[in-house]
Amino acid sequence: MKRFTFDIGDDGDETLAQVCKATGTSSKSEVIRDALAIYEVLVEKAKDGNSLFVGIDRERAFELVMPALKRAHKLALNRSRAQGSAEV
């Protein structure tokens, strides 16, 4: 397993602690691994042009907008276009 060291700041540390407590997760590392797994799915879905909506039901849902996900979609489109023009 790879080991990473990064600065997160006091607010980030507190957020990690709160998420650990709210989810019954045993470590901050586990929270980060879970978050990365979710983020990976979001990026894959965004590349296909999908959006993420959050809410109790469809009528009260709102779109979760993340600039990185929009960039992932744009990059995937550009790659697809580039591959299409290279095949011609």
Buried (B, 14 or more C-beta within 10 A) or exposed (E): EEEEEEEEEEEEEEBBEEBBEEEEBEEBBEBBEEEEEEEEEBBEBBBEEEBBEEEEEEEEEEEEEBEEBEEBBEEBEEEEEEEEEEEE
